[in-house]
């Protein structure tokens, strides 16, 4: 079972990294081909599209995963799947229709909005929640990864100059749509016929809408704040913020992949009243989030002054401070995911989760509106960081009955100390050496060595588990070769 969970985690992680890395990996090339102004336009358009996506996808991802994870009978599973999808299909089709009307009537960037209708359609067809709920995602993730890799090649081959902005948006949107289409073949092959229950479908509507509240609220700090930034300041400022936000999103997948894999397991633990095992899962998740995000947070802050000008170009110098401000949100987002998705939503406390997100989003929105005239894109970065921090605090408070706070802090402490010491080493190298790629490479290597050495010296359990897993895999391969 543990081996299966590890495989699922690896494939969810690889897919989500590839999903995010497509625009990031191609970013330096695309920026130079399309020019910063067009990058700002693309960021502005995508932020508007995100508003519609949240309504199209509703809360079907988290809710559907929970329902599928708790269904073991094959006949009932079939009924649940098609009943759930019927709810998704109705709501997302309404949103798609509204989006098409908006695109046609839009005074500016109408053609770009119309191309992005493929992105909305992809969310109409999205059923990845079924595979994550079943803890059976290897094959489907492989197919999706192949689609994303093809899209990367398409960008490098076809995008040549600023006139190719529409083509760039089309490649990304079509790749997302094609990735969703390939998920349907195994489901249709498995169930063969459609089996629908009106009673089940009606019963899913209210919970789906309840689960949808959080993704919709999250639009305030992630999409609405960018729209306001574009209108109050400029599309260039949206571009500065958006490039930093894309880079942060790349690393967020380490923790979102964990929630996708851990949630079905924790649903079963909670359902079967295995309180001690459920609590252990919480500690493991907190420990993993701390282990994986804290060194990235400090590392990004340290290398940003060199990395951004090299990766994006000197014209994106304002993105440096945005990335440094946004970096800590990685940790807060990860902890919020554990408290919110893995604890509160699993235990049925959806309303508390939604209200926590609403309060944090309103607070973030207020900060954004107040400070944009003075700090521009920096204000939007501060607003998003504030959102993740406030939400983390509130969700932690409402989840406190499921864990011991002191024990939780003891799990975070060694990774925080190791990350701070590694950060000191990285900043020292930046101070004594001139800005260059060599300096950045030394920073990364030195930071990694310091971080790992401290954890090994302190006999950190998680590090030794990882080392033992790698060692056992290598021994297995050596024995296999000998035989």
C-alpha positions in Angstrom: 0.0 0.0 0.0 2.8 2.4 0.9 4.6 1.5 -2.3 1.5 2.3 -4.3 1.1 5.6 -2.5 4.7 6.5 -3.3 4.3 5.6 -7.0 1.1 7.7 -7.2 2.8 10.6 -5.5 5.7 10.5 -7.9 3.5 10.5 -11.0 1.1 13.2 -9.7 4.2 15.3 -8.8 5.8 14.7 -12.2 2.6 15.6 -14.1 2.0 18.7 -12.0 5.6 19.8 -12.5 5.3 19.3 -16.2 1.9 21.1 -16.3 3.6 24.2 -14.7 7.0 23.8 -16.2 5.7 24.0 -19.8 5.3 27.8 -19.6 8.2 28.2 -17.2 10.7 26.1 -19.2 9.8 28.0 -22.3 9.5 31.3 -20.5 13.0 32.8 -21.4 12.5 31.9 -25.1 8.9 33.1 -25.2 9.7 36.4 -23.5 12.4 37.1 -26.1 10.2 36.0 -29.0 6.9 37.7 -27.9 8.5 40.7 -26.0 7.5 41.8 -22.4 4.5 43.8 -23.5 2.8 40.8 -25.0 3.8 38.7 -22.0 1.9 41.3 -19.9 -1.1 41.0 -22.2 -1.0 37.2 -21.9 -0.8 37.4 -18.1 -3.8 39.9 -18.0 -5.9 37.7 -20.3 -5.1 34.5 -18.3 -6.0 36.2 -15.0 -9.5 36.9 -16.4 -9.8 33.4 -17.8 -8.9 32.1 -14.3 -12.0 33.8 -12.9 -14.2 31.6 -15.2 -12.1 28.4 -14.6 -12.9 28.5 -10.9 -16.6 28.5 -11.7 -16.3 25.9 -14.4 -14.3 23.4 -12.2 -16.4 24.2 -9.1 -15.2 22.0 -6.1 -15.6 18.8 -8.1 -11.8 18.0 -7.8 -11.6 17.8 -4.0 -15.2 16.6 -3.5 -15.1 14.0 -6.3 -11.8 12.6 -5.0 -13.3 12.2 -1.6 -16.5 10.5 -2.9 -14.6 8.1 -5.2 -12.1 7.3 -2.4 -14.9 6.3 -0.1 -16.7 4.1 -2.7 -15.5 0.4 -3.0 -18.4 -1.4 -4.7 -17.8 -1.4 -8.5 -21.5 -0.9 -9.5 -21.9 2.0 -7.0 -18.6 3.4 -8.2 -20.0 3.6 -11.8 -23.2 5.3 -10.6 -21.2 7.8 -8.4 -18.8 8.7 -11.3 -21.5 9.5 -13.9 -23.7 11.2 -11.4 -20.9 13.4 -10.2 -19.8 14.1 -13.7 -23.4 15.1 -14.8 -23.3 17.8 -12.1 -19.9 19.0 -13.4 -21.0 18.9 -17.0 -24.2 21.0 -16.4 -22.4 23.8 -14.3 -19.3 23.9 -16.5 -21.2 24.1 -19.7 -23.2 27.1 -18.4 -19.9 28.7 -17.5 -18.4 27.9 -20.9 -21.5 29.5 -22.6 -21.1 32.6 -20.4 -17.4 32.8 -21.3 -18.1 32.6 -25.0 -20.6 35.5 -24.8 -18.1 37.5 -22.7 -15.3 36.8 -25.3 -17.4 37.9 -28.2 -18.6 41.1 -26.5 -15.2 42.0 -25.1 -13.8 45.3 -26.4 -10.2 44.3 -26.1 -8.3 41.0 -26.7 -11.5 39.3 -27.9 -9.7 36.9 -30.2 -7.3 35.9 -27.4 -10.2 35.3 -25.0 -12.0 33.1 -27.7 -8.8 31.0 -28.1 -8.8 30.4 -24.4 -12.3 28.9 -24.6 -10.4 25.7 -25.2 -9.0 26.0 -21.7 -12.5 26.3 -20.3 -13.6 23.3 -22.4 -10.6 21.3 -20.9 -12.1 21.9 -17.4 -15.5 20.8 -18.7 -13.9 17.4 -19.5 -11.6 17.2 -16.5 -12.0 13.8 -14.6 -8.6 13.5 -13.0 -10.4 13.5 -9.6 -11.7 10.0 -10.5 -8.1 8.7 -10.9 -6.7 10.4 -7.8 -9.7 9.1 -5.8 -9.0 5.6 -7.0 -5.3 6.0 -6.3 -4.7 4.7 -9.8 -3.1 7.4 -11.8 0.2 6.1 -13.3 -1.0 5.4 -16.9 -3.1 8.5 -17.2 -0.3 10.7 -16.0 2.1 9.2 -18.5 -0.3 10.0 -21.4 -0.7 13.6 -20.1 3.0 14.1 -19.7 3.5 13.0 -23.4 1.0 15.6 -24.5 2.7 18.4 -22.5 6.2 17.5 -23.9 4.8 17.7 -27.4 3.4 21.2 -26.6 6.9 22.3 -25.4 8.4 21.3 -28.8 5.5 23.0 -30.5 6.3 26.3 -28.8 10.0 26.2 -29.7 9.2 25.3 -33.3 6.3 27.6 -34.0 6.7 30.7 -31.8 9.1 33.1 -33.5 8.0 36.8 -33.0 5.5 39.1 -31.3 2.8 38.3 -33.9 2.7 34.7 -32.6 1.0 35.6 -29.3 -2.4 34.1 -30.3 -0.6 30.9 -31.5 1.2 30.6 -28.2 -2.0 30.8 -26.3 -3.6 28.3 -28.7 -0.8 25.7 -28.1 -1.1 25.9 -24.3 -4.9 25.8 -24.4 -5.1 22.9 -26.9 -2.4 20.9 -25.0 -4.5 21.2 -21.8 -7.7 20.1 -23.7 -5.9 17.2 -25.4 -4.5 16.1 -22.0 -8.1 15.9 -20.6 -9.4 14.0 -23.6 -7.0 11.1 -23.1 -8.2 10.6 -19.6 -11.6 9.4 -20.9 -10.6 6.3 -22.8 -9.7 4.1 -19.8 -12.9 5.2 -18.0 -15.2 4.4 -20.9 -13.3 1.1 -21.4 -13.8 0.2 -17.8 -17.5 1.1 -17.4 -18.5 0.3 -21.0 -22.0 1.9 -20.5 -23.3 5.0 -18.8 -25.2 4.5 -15.5 -26.8 7.6 -14.1 -28.8 8.2 -10.9 -30.8 11.4 -10.7 -31.1 11.0 -6.9 -27.3 10.7 -6.4 -26.7 13.6 -8.8 -29.1 15.8 -6.9 -27.5 14.8 -3.6 -24.1 15.9 -5.0 -25.1 19.4 -6.0 -25.0 21.1 -2.5 -21.7 19.5 -1.4 -20.1 20.4 -4.8 -21.2 24.0 -4.5 -19.9 24.0 -0.9 -16.5 22.7 -2.0 -16.5 25.3 -4.8 -16.6 28.1 -2.4 -12.8 27.9 -1.5 -11.5 27.8 -5.2 -13.8 30.7 -6.0 -12.7 32.7 -3.0 -9.1 32.0 -3.9 -9.6 33.9 -7.1 -9.4 37.1 -5.1 -5.7 36.9 -4.3 -4.7 34.9 -7.4 -6.7 36.4 -10.3 -8.9 39.3 -9.2 -5.9 41.1 -7.6 -4.0 40.8 -11.0 -7.0 42.2 -12.9 -7.0 45.2 -10.5 -3.3 45.6 -10.8 -3.6 45.7 -14.6 -6.4 48.3 -14.5 -4.9 50.5 -11.7 -1.2 50.3 -12.8 -0.3 48.6 -16.1 -0.2 45.3 -18.0 3.6 45.4 -17.6 3.2 45.3 -13.8 1.0 42.3 -14.2 3.7 40.7 -16.2 6.3 41.4 -13.5 4.1 39.8 -10.8 2.9 37.0 -13.0 6.4 35.7 -13.9 7.3 35.5 -10.2 3.9 33.8 -9.4 4.5 31.2 -12.1 7.9 30.4 -10.6 6.3 30.0 -7.2 3.6 27.8 -8.7 6.2 25.4 -10.0 7.3 24.6 -6.5 3.8 24.6 -5.0 3.2 21.3 -6.9 5.4 19.5 -4.3 2.8 20.1 -1.7 -0.4 20.0 -3.9 0.8 16.6 -5.2 1.0 15.4 -1.6 -2.5 16.5 -0.8 -3.8 14.7 -3.9 -2.3 11.5 -2.8 -2.8 11.7 0.9 -6.4 12.8 0.9 -7.9 9.5 -0.4 -5.9 7.6 2.2 -6.9 10.0 5.0 -10.6 9.8 4.0 -10.4 6.0 4.6 -8.6 6.5 7.9 -11.2 9.0 9.1 -14.1 6.9 7.8 -12.8 3.8 9.6 -12.2 5.8 12.8 -8.4 5.1 12.8 -7.7 8.2 14.9 -4.0 7.4 15.7 -3.2 6.6 12.0 -5.0 9.8 10.9 -3.0 11.9 13.4 0.3 10.3 12.2 -0.6 11.2 8.6 -1.0 14.8 9.7 2.4 14.9 11.3 4.0 13.2 8.3 2.4 15.8 5.9 3.5 18.8 8.0 7.0 17.3 8.3 7.2 16.7 4.5 5.9 20.2 3.7 8.6 21.7 6.0 11.3 19.5 4.6 10.5 20.3 1.0 9.5 23.9 1.0 11.6 25.7 3.6 15.0 25.3 1.9 13.3 26.3 -1.4 11.9 29.5 0.2 15.3 30.6 1.5 17.0 29.5 -1.6 14.8 31.5 -3.9 15.2 34.6 -1.8 19.0 34.2 -2.1 19.3 33.5 -5.8 16.6 35.8 -7.1 18.9 38.8 -7.8 21.0 36.6 -10.2 18.3 34.2 -11.4 15.7 36.6 -12.6 17.9 38.8 -14.9 19.5 35.7 -16.3 16.3 33.7 -16.8 13.9 36.5 -17.9 16.1 39.3 -18.9 17.1 42.7 -17.4 13.8 44.2 -18.4 12.2 42.0 -15.7 14.3 43.3 -12.8 11.2 44.3 -10.8 10.3 40.6 -10.7 13.2 40.0 -8.3 11.5 41.6 -5.3 8.2 40.0 -6.3 9.8 36.6 -6.2 11.4 37.3 -2.8 8.2 38.5 -1.3 6.2 35.5 -2.7 8.7 32.9 -1.6 7.4 32.3 2.0 3.9 31.7 0.6 5.2 28.2 -0.5 5.5 27.1 3.1 2.2 28.7 4.2 0.3 27.3 1.2 1.7 23.8 2.0 0.6 24.0 5.7 -2.8 25.4 4.7 -3.2 22.4 2.3 -2.6 20.0 5.2 -5.0 21.8 7.6 -7.6 22.6 5.0 -7.8 19.8 2.5 -6.3 16.9 4.5 -7.9 17.6 7.9 -10.9 19.9 7.7 -12.4 18.8 4.4 -11.7 15.1 5.2 -13.5 15.5 8.5 -16.5 17.2 6.8 -15.7 20.8 8.1 -16.1 22.4 4.7 -17.9 25.5 6.0 -15.0 26.3 8.4 -12.5 25.9 5.6 -14.6 28.2 3.3 -15.0 30.9 5.9 -11.2 30.8 6.7 -10.4 31.3 3.0 -13.0 34.1 2.7 -11.6 36.1 5.7 -8.0 35.7 4.4 -9.1 36.7 0.8 -10.9 39.8 2.0 -7.9 40.9 4.0 -5.7 40.3 1.0 -8.0 42.2 -1.3 -8.0 45.2 1.0 -4.2 45.3 1.2 -3.9 45.0 -2.6 -6.3 47.9 -3.2 -4.6 50.2 -0.6 -1.0 49.6 -1.6 -1.2 49.2 -5.5 -0.9 52.9 -6.2 2.4 53.0 -4.2 4.0 49.6 -4.6 2.4 48.4 -7.9 3.2 44.7 -8.5 4.9 44.6 -5.1 1.5 45.3 -3.5 -0.1 42.3 -5.2 2.8 40.1 -4.1 2.4 41.2 -0.4 -1.3 40.7 -0.7 -0.9 37.1 -1.8 1.7 36.4 0.9 -0.7 37.8 3.5 -3.5 35.6 2.1 -1.5 32.4 2.6 -0.2 33.4 6.0 -3.6 34.5 7.4 -5.3 31.4 6.0 -2.6 29.2 7.5 -3.1 30.7 11.0 -6.9 30.4 10.9 -7.0 26.8 9.5 -4.4 25.8 12.1 -6.6 27.2 14.8 -9.7 25.2 13.6 -7.7 22.0 13.1 -6.1 22.1 16.5 -8.2 19.3 18.0 -6.7 16.8 15.5 -3.0 17.2 16.6 -0.7 18.4 19.3 0.7 21.8 18.5 4.0 21.4 20.4 4.6 18.1 18.6 3.8 19.8 15.3 6.3 22.6 16.0 9.0 20.1 16.9 8.5 18.6 13.4 9.0 21.9 11.7 11.9 23.2 13.8 14.9 21.2 12.4 14.0 22.1 8.8 13.6 25.8 9.7 17.1 25.9 11.4 18.8 24.0 8.6 17.2 26.3 6.0 18.3 29.5 7.8 21.9 28.3 8.1 21.9 27.3 4.4 20.5 30.7 3.6 23.3 32.4 5.5 25.8 30.4 3.4 24.0 31.3 0.2 23.9 35.0 1.0 27.6 35.0 2.0 28.5 33.6 -1.5 26.4 36.4 -3.1 28.2 39.0 -1.0 31.8 37.8 -1.7 31.4 36.9 -5.3 30.1 39.0 -8.2 26.8 38.3 -9.9 27.2 35.4 -12.3 25.7 32.0 -13.2 28.7 30.5 -11.4 27.8 32.3 -8.2 24.2 31.1 -8.4 25.4 27.5 -9.1 27.7 27.7 -6.0 24.8 29.1 -3.9 22.5 26.2 -4.9 25.1 23.5 -4.3 26.4 25.0 -1.1 22.9 25.5 0.3 22.0 21.9 -0.6 25.1 20.5 1.1 24.6 22.6 4.3 20.9 21.7 4.5 21.5 18.0 4.0 24.5 17.8 6.3 22.7 19.5 9.2 19.7 17.1 8.8 22.0 14.0 8.7 24.0 15.3 11.7 20.7 15.8 13.6 19.7 12.2 12.6 16.5 13.5 10.9 14.0 10.6 10.5 12.7 11.7 7.1 16.1 12.1 5.5 17.2 8.7 6.7 13.9 7.2 5.3 14.7 8.8 1.9 18.3 7.6 2.0 17.2 4.0 3.0 14.7 4.0 0.2 17.3 5.0 -2.4 19.8 2.5 -1.0 17.3 -0.4 -1.1 16.4 0.5 -4.7 20.0 0.5 -5.7 20.6 -2.8 -4.0 17.6 -4.3 -5.8 19.0 -3.1 -9.2 22.5 -4.5 -8.4 21.1 -7.9 -7.4 18.9 -7.9 -10.5 21.9 -7.2 -12.7 23.9 -10.0 -11.1 21.1 -12.5 -11.6 
